[in-house]
């Protein structure tokens, strides 16, 4: 039997003590109501997984203009607050902790998903070579417009409102989603950001929007209850940068100046081949962040133990394995066999493939 005990040593993250290092990744499931209010199934789904050291909610849009996929949840109306409060209360009743991931997709959207058929927004008016999921199935994302000064101010205000709503819903903290080619990533990376104002050009300018978002949400939650998610390998949403190591070294260092709860990094994407050069970059960047570090991407129990034991990371978020195994920490503790995920039910649908995966003891 493989010794996974290191995963179950409690650890301090900000002002929270996590009972284990097996964290649940933010997982888009496309099962919310059309207005972005979570369905009652979500209460069961998240409660079943309350044994995670920490749960990150699925990506949750901060405004109606932040939506990019069919049936994803929001966190900007009272109905959203009421719906999420039931989820949060269920997690807390199960002894768990949950952060809300705040999301604006930027250009990774479609006019049919946005109010009054508006165009998506981005750092610059450059259409992504990407698809999104609409009522018609997968469609090419729409051409965006560049956010003007008023649009940027409105977006920052929307992050503030979303943080307030998350707090009213009872979330233990929030994660600012600046990864995977979405809006904040679109401002960071110069393959998309072609601006010539205070939000474009230099790395310092391109980091400005993320910094201002963190400033505003830290008026709602203390920084030790706020984290940031990044994906420096740039393998999602047609994102790229001319010098990713220089950019993300600066971003990591800038974040180190804050008293954040953590930095959450997508180190690999599903289907990636574990490129040695990419992983070497991840390790070099890791040295630039002085704080709690959460790794994501391609980990199992053994590799998580190895990296934690080597002092490279503090905890790991697991995605697909948490979808199929609501009691994943206990399975790792016992070195038990894992359920196999049903990829056909990952996105959209009902309780099938959502709340019906068996526990070790076959009870829900």
N, C-alpha and C positions, 0 to 999 in steps of 0.2 A: 504493500500500500504506500503510495506517494505521500510524503509529509507536506501538507498544505497549511500547517499551523500558523505560519507567518501571516497568512491572509486574515487570520482571526485575532491578531493582536490589535487592541484598540489604538487609535491614533487621533491626535488633536489636529483639527483643521479649523483655522480661525478660532472662534470661541466655542466651537462644537467638538465633542468627542465622538468619533465614529466607532461603532463597535466592531467593525471589520473593514477590510480594504476591497471588498467585492461590491463595487458600485454599479448601479443600473444606468446605462447610457441613455441619452435622449433619443427616442425612437418614434419617428413619424409613422402613424398607423391609419390615418385618414378615416376616422370613425366618429368624428364630431358631427353635431347637427349643422345644417346649412349656414346658420348664423354664427358658428364658431363656439357654441356652448357645448361642453362635454356631455356625452350621453351617460345614462346611468351605468352602462357597462364599464365605463372608465373607473368607477368607484371600486368595482370588483377587481378589475385588472391591476390597478395600482396597489390595492390592499393586499392582494395575493403576493406581491413582491416586496412587502414592507420589511422583510429580513435583510434587504440590501443595506450596506453600510450607509448609503445615501442614494436616493432616487433623483434623477434629473427628469423633469417632465419632458414629454415630446415638445418639439419646437413649437412655440406659441406666439402667433403674430401680435404685434403691438398696436396695430391699427388696421382698418380695412384696406389701406394701400400697401400693407406689409404682407398680404396674403399671396401665396404662389402656387398652392396645390388645392385640389378639391377636398373639402371636409376636414380641414385642419382647424385646431382650436385657436381662439383668441383670448386676450386678457386686457380688454379695454372698455367693457360695458358692465353694468350691474349684473346682467344675466350671466356673463362669463364668470364674474366673481362668485355668484351664487353656485354655479355649476362646479367650479374648481374647489370651492370651500368644502363641498361634500367629498370630493376626492381627497383633499388634504386631511380632512377629519378622519377619513377611513384609514389613511396611511398612519396617522398619529395613533389612532386606536390600535393599530397593529404593531405599535412600537417603533415605527419608522420615522425617517426624516426625508423631506422632499424640497428641492429647489425648482423654481420655474425658469425655463430657458426662454429668454426674450428674443424674438426673431423678427427681422424685416428682410424679406427675400430680395428686395431691389428689383433688378432686371429679370430675375428668374421667375417670371410670372406671365400671365396671359390676360388680354383685355377682358375675356369672358369672366374672369375671377375677380375683377376689380370694379369698384362702384362706378356706375354710369359708363362702363366700358372705357374707362380712362387707360392711358398707356402706363406701363410700369415706369418706375423711376430708378435712376442709377447715378453713379459719379459722372458718367459721360454717356452720350447718346450712341452707345455701341451695342448692337444686338448680340446676344450670346448664341453660340452654336450649341443649343441645349433644348431639351424638351421638358414639359411639365404635364401634370395629369389634370385634365379638365373633365367636364361632363361628357365630352366627346371622346374620351380616352387620351392617349398621349398626343400632344400637339407641340409644334415648334413655339418656343417662347416669343412673345411680342417684342417689337422694337421699343426701347425705352426712351424717355426724355431725361436730360440731365437735371438734377435738382438745382434750383436756384437758391439764393440766400434765404428767401422766405421758406422754401421747401425744406432746407436743412434745419432751420429753426423749428419748423413744425415737427420734423422727425425727432429732434432732440426732446421736444415737449411730449411727443407720443411715448418715448421711452420712459419719461418721468411718470406719465399717467399709468402706463402698464406696470411700472414698479409699485405704484400706489395700489393698483388693483390687486397685484400679487400679494402685497402685504395684507390687504383687507381679506383676502381669501385664506390667509394663514400660512402661506409658504414660508419655510424656514430661511430661505434666501433666494437669490436670483443668479442666473448665469446669462451674461451678455454674449450672444452668438455672433462672433466675428470670424466665422470659419466657412468653409465649403462653398465659396464663391457667392455668398449672399451680400447684402448691402454694405455692411461695414468692411467686409473683405474687398468689395469692389472699390471702395475708397482707398484701402491700403495698397493694392497691387496696381502697378503702372501699366499692365496689359489692358486694364479697363479705365483707370483714372488718367485722363488726358487733360485735366483742368489746369487753368493758369491763374487761379485765385488762391486764397489762403488754405484751400483744401486740396490742392494739387501741386505737382512739381516735386518739391523736396520730400524726403521721407518724413521730416518733421511735420510738414503740411498734410501729408497723406494720413498721418496718425491722428490728426486733430479731431476728426469726428469721433473716433473711438474714445479719445480722451474726454471730449465734451459729454459724450453719453455716460461715461463712468462718473464724471463730475455730477451730472444731474441725478442719476439713480442712487448715488451715495448720499443724496439729501433725503432719501427715503429709507434705505437700508444702510447700516454701517458697512464700511468696506470689508470687514471680516466676515460678512454674510453675502459677499458678491464675488463671483468668479467670472473668468473670461475663457471662451473657447476659440482656439486658433487651429488652422490647418496649413502649416508652412510649405507643404509639398505641392499645393495648388493643383489638385487632381479632380476638382469638381466645379461645375458651373462655368466651364470655359474660362477659368481664371488663370492668370500668369503674371509673373514679374520678371523684369530684366536682371535683377540681382536679389533673389529671394533670401540668401544668407545675410546680406547686408541689411535688407529690410527687416527681417524677423529678428535679427540680433538687436536692432534698435527697438523693436516692439517689445521684446522680452525684457530688455533693460528698462524701458519706460514703465512697464507694468511692475517691475521689481521695486520701483520707487513708491508704489502704493502699498497699503497694508491689506491686500486682497486675501480672500479665503484661499484661492488656488488659481493655477493656470491649468486648463484642460486642453490637451493637444491631440489632434487626430494624427497619429503617426503612420497610419497605413489605411488604405481603402479596400473594401471587399474586391477580391480579384487581383489585387496588386501582387507582384512577384517577389516582394521582399528585397528590392534592389539595394545592394550594399552601399552604393553611393548616397542614396536617399536616406538610409538609416544612419550613415555617418553624419549627414547633415543634421538629422534629428538630435543626435548625441551632442554635436558641437553647440547647437542652439540651447540644449538643456542646460549647459553650463552658464548661459547668460541670464537665467531666471533664478532669483534667490527667493524661493518660497515653496509652498506646498504644490506638488506637481502630480497631476492625474494624467495617465496615459490611456489612449484608446486606439484600437485597431489591431485585429489579428491575434489578440492574446488568448491564452488558455490558462488554466490554473498553474501549470508548471512554469510557463514563461513569465507569468506575473510574479510568482515566488522568486524566480531567478533575478528579475530586475529589481524587485523590492530589496532582496537580500544584498544586491550589489550597490545599494544606496542610489540607484539611478532614478527611481520613481517612488512615490509615496502610496499610490493606490491606482487601481485600474477600473475603467468602465467597460462593462461587457454588454453587448447589444443583442445579437441573434440568439446567443445562449440564454439570455434572460427572457427573450420572447417565449422560447420553448420550455423554459424551466423556471417556473415562478419561485421555486425553492432552491435556486442556484447556490446560494451560500452553503446550505445544508448538504447539497450534493457534493460540493467541493470538500466540505469538512469530512464527509464519509468516503470520499473518493468513489462516489457512486456513478453509475452510468447516466448519461444525459439523454433527455428526449431530443429527438431530431426535429428541427424547425420545418414547418410547412411554408415554403416561400410563396406559394400561391395565395396565402391568406395574410401576407405581411401588410398589404395596403388595401384598405377598404373592406367592406363586408359587415358581418355581425359578430356574434360571440364566438363563432367557429374560428379556431386559430388565434383567438384573443384571450378568452377566459377559460378555455376547456382543456388546456394542457394538464396532464396528471402530475400530482405531487408524488413524492416517494411513498407516502402512505396511502395514495389514491383518494385522499379526501381533499375537498375544497373548503 
